[in-house]
Amino acid sequence: MHMLERLPRETGRDYALRVLKDNIIRLELEPGSMVSENELASILGISRTPVREALIELSKVYIVEIYPQKGSRIALIDSRLVEQSYFLRETLECEVIKEVCRTVTEAGLLKLRTSLQEQALFSETGTLIAGTDETISFMELDNQFHRLLYEIAGKEMIYHLIQETLIHFDRVRNLTITYMKPKGIISQHEDILKAIEERDEYLAAALIRKHLNHFRNIKQELYDEHPGYFSDGL
């Protein structure tokens, strides 16, 4: 498992939930794999109760299946849930980026440009502007860019509220990144930023939609490469 540092004042439940979500998205906890409360508690250095609470929370969004007396299983990727998760993000983000085009300041543009610089540097050297981080993934830098859009639009709360539901789409995004190299993603981000700089909200929304929709172009490759991950074809 990929371990995360526990945050100050973070409860055991919240810590377990954050680590489990991270590993599910990274596919360190593979779709269809069984997980044990005892083993997870031991790895995380906490008691079983917060682990159980975290698993129950994840079961509410259908990413974990709990079998009494048997254990819990990481759900297979379900195309229906992926599509619903994608629909939520596409609908919101297209409107968010329009708001960004209307309200972005030079300070906001600077944050987006810096994010792109970090992506480019990391894709070439594996280091960040602020230093090396061996645990970070390119997907996290991709997330950072999109999170900035919500922040600039004044919609930070919405970004945080939708994260649990987006976990279904994020697993597929993680697979997609292995097929679409970082340079291709960075190029799309550069086009999005250019549209924002030009205050072209309709072009920016179209580019966001194309960017998020890339998984559909390679869905057969994803399924052929990892058939055991899916409950059905994408």
N, C-alpha and C positions, 0 to 999 in steps of 0.2 A: 504493500500500500504506500501511496504517496502521503507523507505526514506533513501537517501544517502546525505551525507554532500556535499554542493556545493564547488567545488574546487576554489582556488584563480584564478581570471581572466577568469573563465569559463563562456562562454556566456549562456544566458537563453536557447537558442536552444540546445546547447551541453549538458547542465545540464538536460533538459527535455528528450533528446534522451537517455542519460545514465540511467536515472531513469526508463524510460519506458522499455528499453531493459532489465534491471535487473529484473523488475517485470514481464515481459512477460516470461523470462526464468525461474524465480522462480514459475511461474504459479499463482502469486498473482493476475495478470490480466489474468483470465482464458480464454482459447480458446473459441471463440464464444461470449464473453461478449462485451457489448457496453460501450464505453467510451465517455465522454463529454469534449470538450475543456475547457469549463467554470469550470467544477469541477476539472479537472487536474490542471488548472492554479491556482485555489484557494489552492489546496493541496500543490502545489510546491512553491507557493508564488511568481509567476511570471505572466506576462501578457499572453493573449491568443495567440498572434502572434508567440512567440517561441514554444509554445505547438503545434500550427498548423503546423509549419515548421518541427518539430520533427515527427509528425504523417505522414506528406507527405514523409519524408525521409524513414520512416519505410514501407510505402506503396510501395516504389520502390523495396523492397526485398520481397514483398508479405506477410508480417507478420501482416500488418494492412490493413483493407479495409475501404475506405472512401466513405460515402454516403452523397452527398451534401444535405443540409437542414435537415438531419436526425442524423448525427453523424458519429462516426467511430466504427468499430468492430475489436476486436482482431481475427485474422484469425484462423480457425480451423487447426489442425495439418494435413498436406497433405503429405501422404507417398511419393509421387513423389519428393516433395521438400526436405523431410528428406533424401531420398536416394541420391539426388544430393549434398546436404550439406555434408553428410557422405563421399561421393566419393571424394569431394574436400579435406576434412581433412585427410582421409586415404592416398590419393595419396601423399600429401605434407609431412605428418608426417613420413611416412615410409622412405622418402628420407632424411628428416631432421635428423632422428635418426641415419641413416647411417653416415651422416656427423659428428654427435656427437661422434660416436664410433671412427672415424678417427682423430678427433681433440681435444677431451675433455682433459682438464688439471686437475690437482689435485684440483685446486680451484673450477672448475666446478663440479667435483664429490662431493666436500664438500657441495656445494649448494644443490645438489640433495639429498644427505643424510640428510641434515638439513630439507629439505622439507618433507621427509618421517618421520622424527622424529616428526615434527609438526602434520602431519596427524595422526600418532599413538596416540600422546598425546591428540589431540582434540577428536578423536573417543572414547577415554576412559574417559576423564574428562571434555570435552567442553571448555578447555582452550588452549591457545597457549604458546609457549616457552616465547614469549615477554609479555604475560599477557592474561587476559580474553577479549574476543570480542563476545558479545552476538548477534551481527548482522551477523557474518560470517557464512557461510554454508560449509559443507564438499565439496560440488561441487567447491567452490572457491579455496579450498586447492588443489583439483584435478587439476583445471585450472592452478594453480601456478606451479605445477610440470611440466605440459606440456609446459607452457610458458617458463620455464627455458630451455627446450630442444631447442626451437627456439633461445633463447638468446645465448646459448652455441655454437650453429651452426652458429651464426652470421646472423640469419634470423628474427630479431625482427620486421622489417618492414612488412614482409609477415604475421606474426602472427596478427598484428594489422589490416592489409588490409582485412583479411578474416573473421573478427569477425562478421560483419553484416550478411554475408551469412550463417554463422554457427549457427545463432540463431534458425533455424528450427531444426537442429540436437540437439542443446543444450536443447531445451524444452523436447525432448525425453530422453536425458541423465539425466535430472533432475528427470524424472519419474522413470528411470531405477535404480537410486541410492536408491530409496525406496525399491527395490526388491533385489538389490545386496548390502549387508551390507558393510560399510566402510572397515572392516577387509579384505573382499574379494578383494576390489579395491587396498588396501595397499599391499596385497600379490602380486598382478599383477605388481604394481609399483616396488616392491622389485625385482621381476624376471627381469623386464626391466633394472633396475639399475645394476644388476649382469651381464647381457649381455653387457652393456656398459663398465663396469669395465674390462670385459674380451676382449673388443674390437671386439666382435662378431656381426658385423653389420647385418648379415642376420637373426640371431636369434632375435636380438633386433627388427628388422622390423616385423618379424612374431609375436612377442609378442605384439607389438603396434597394429597390425591389429586385433589380437584376443581381445585385451583390448577394442578397439573402437567398435568392432563388437558385443559386448555382447547384445545390445538391440535387435538384431534379434532373440536371443534365448528365449526371454521372450515377444516377441511382442504380442502374443495372450493374455497373462495375462494383459498387458498394456491396450489393447483394451477392454477386458472384464471388467476391473476395472473402466475405464474412457471412455465409449463409446461416451459420449457427446463431448469429446475433439477432435474427429477425423472426418475428412470429408469423410474418407473411411477406410477400414481395413488396418492395417500395413502389 
